[in-house]
Amino acid sequence: MKSQNVVIGKNVKIGKNVTLGHNVIVEDNTEIGDNVFIYHNTIIGQKPLPTKILTRKTKIEGTTKIGNNVSIGSNTVIYSGCIIGVNTIIADLVAIRENCKIGAKCIIGTGVTINFGAIIKNKVRIVNSTHITSDTIIEDSVFVSTLVATTNNNKMGRSAYKMKGIHIKKGASIGAGATFLPNITVGKNAVVGAGSVVTKDVPDEKLVLGIPARIIKDTPMDLKLQTKKT
Ligand SMILES: CC(C)(COP(=O)(O)OP(=O)(O)OC[C@H]1O[C@@H](n2cnc3c(N)ncnc32)[C@H](O)[C@@H]1OP(=O)(O)O)[C@@H](O)C(=O)NCCC(=O)NCCS
């Protein structure tokens, strides 16, 4: 099958053995590594919308880079200045805004949205339909379930507020439908139960749940990051 309507911009480098589906657009200033697979209707390196009404102005930080062996599904949009690490999988209908950095061996599920400048390290799994707010940091081997909501503005845009994303430390696990208020830190190997509303920092190695989330116990062994090789 020969792909149709593929559009390649200026200053684009494409590695060896790269597959581009129908209607894929690779915008200017993009580097795509070897053995990359990008499925139909996906856009790499999209420019921010030309609008004056957004309060946040984004300055693009250099070339958009897709690492070796990355697979990206259909109808996904990766904005300019993003860097995607080797062996990462990004599913269908994902939107990743400007200047995000995603590490190696991550799995980003269908319909996940990741806002400006988020940093997601290695072996992170984010399940379908979760929203990662801007400037969030997610460390290695974190698991984030489906329909998780992270926030960065307690004033909801009504008055001045210094927006701040959340920080999830290495090996933490976040249950389905958990909601995080801005500027929360979730400790190493911590667990957040499904449906929790997290209003305070979660210490390392603790399991919290409920609305508001309260510490219930130490993280059980079977919910800690296993050290087996992956
Ligand atoms: C937090 C969690 C890990 C706790 O598991 P656990 O240690 O086995 O806890 P238990 O099932 O023994 O429950 C202990 C108590 O907490 C309650 N509880 C458990 N999870 C809860 C939650 N998310 N919110 C509120 N209460 C919860 C139980 O009803 C039980 O209450 P009881 O003692 O009054 O009967 C688990 O319940 C959870 O939320 N898992 C996340 C599932 C998920 O989202 N997976 C993602 C797959 S994509």
The ligand as a MOL file (V3000), in Angstrom:
LIG
                    3D

  0  0  0     0  0            999 V3000
M  V30 BEGIN CTAB
M  V30 COUNTS 48 50 0 0 0
M  V30 BEGIN ATOM
M  V30 1 C -6.4570 1.6710 46.5790 0
M  V30 2 C -6.5040 0.1940 46.2820 0
M  V30 3 C -5.2170 -0.2290 45.5990 0
M  V30 4 C -6.6700 -0.4800 47.6350 0
M  V30 5 O -6.6590 -1.8610 47.4720 0
M  V30 6 P -6.5640 -2.7940 48.8050 0
M  V30 7 O -5.3570 -2.4080 49.5980 0
M  V30 8 O -6.6510 -4.1910 48.3120 0
M  V30 9 O -7.8040 -2.3580 49.6430 0
M  V30 10 P -9.1190 -3.2120 49.9490 0
M  V30 11 O -9.7760 -3.6150 48.6780 0
M  V30 12 O -8.7460 -4.2500 50.9330 0
M  V30 13 O -10.0530 -2.1290 50.6390 0
M  V30 14 C -9.7960 -1.6310 51.9440 0
M  V30 15 C -10.9310 -0.6720 52.2980 0
M  V30 16 O -10.7990 0.5280 51.5160 0
M  V30 17 C -11.9680 0.7160 50.6940 0
M  V30 18 N -11.4770 1.1580 49.3950 0
M  V30 19 C -10.6620 0.4650 48.5610 0
M  V30 20 N -10.3880 1.2290 47.4850 0
M  V30 21 C -11.0290 2.4030 47.6480 0
M  V30 22 C -11.1130 3.5610 46.8820 0
M  V30 23 N -10.4680 3.6700 45.7290 0
M  V30 24 N -11.8420 4.6010 47.3520 0
M  V30 25 C -12.4980 4.4980 48.5490 0
M  V30 26 N -12.4400 3.4020 49.3340 0
M  V30 27 C -11.7250 2.3680 48.8770 0
M  V30 28 C -12.6300 -0.6450 50.6340 0
M  V30 29 O -14.0140 -0.5170 50.4090 0
M  V30 30 C -12.3200 -1.2080 51.9830 0
M  V30 31 O -13.1820 -0.6250 52.9090 0
M  V30 32 P -13.7320 -1.4510 54.1850 0
M  V30 33 O -12.5120 -1.8090 54.9880 0
M  V30 34 O -14.6460 -0.4900 54.8720 0
M  V30 35 O -14.4250 -2.6490 53.6170 0
M  V30 36 C -7.6580 -0.1750 45.3210 0
M  V30 37 O -8.8850 -0.2380 45.9450 0
M  V30 38 C -7.7490 0.7640 44.1300 0
M  V30 39 O -8.3160 1.8730 44.1690 0
M  V30 40 N -7.1250 0.2650 43.0260 0
M  V30 41 C -7.0000 0.9910 41.7920 0
M  V30 42 C -7.6750 0.2050 40.6320 0
M  V30 43 C -7.3750 0.8730 39.3290 0
M  V30 44 O -7.7110 2.0150 39.1240 0
M  V30 45 N -6.6560 0.1590 38.4710 0
M  V30 46 C -6.2600 0.7080 37.2160 0
M  V30 47 C -6.3750 -0.3110 36.1140 0
M  V30 48 S -6.3400 0.5010 34.5350 0
M  V30 END ATOM
M  V30 BEGIN BOND
M  V30 1 1 1 2
M  V30 2 1 2 3
M  V30 3 1 2 4
M  V30 4 1 2 36
M  V30 5 1 4 5
M  V30 6 1 5 6
M  V30 7 2 6 7
M  V30 8 1 6 8
M  V30 9 1 6 9
M  V30 10 1 9 10
M  V30 11 2 10 11
M  V30 12 1 10 12
M  V30 13 1 10 13
M  V30 14 1 13 14
M  V30 15 1 14 15
M  V30 16 1 15 16
M  V30 17 1 15 30
M  V30 18 1 16 17
M  V30 19 1 17 18
M  V30 20 1 17 28
M  V30 21 1 18 19
M  V30 22 1 18 27
M  V30 23 2 19 20
M  V30 24 1 20 21
M  V30 25 1 21 22
M  V30 26 2 21 27
M  V30 27 1 22 23
M  V30 28 2 22 24
M  V30 29 1 24 25
M  V30 30 2 25 26
M  V30 31 1 26 27
M  V30 32 1 28 29
M  V30 33 1 28 30
M  V30 34 1 30 31
M  V30 35 1 31 32
M  V30 36 2 32 33
M  V30 37 1 32 34
M  V30 38 1 32 35
M  V30 39 1 36 37
M  V30 40 1 36 38
M  V30 41 2 38 39
M  V30 42 1 38 40
M  V30 43 1 40 41
M  V30 44 1 41 42
M  V30 45 1 42 43
M  V30 46 2 43 44
M  V30 47 1 43 45
M  V30 48 1 45 46
M  V30 49 1 46 47
M  V30 50 1 47 48
M  V30 END BOND
M  V30 END CTAB
M  END
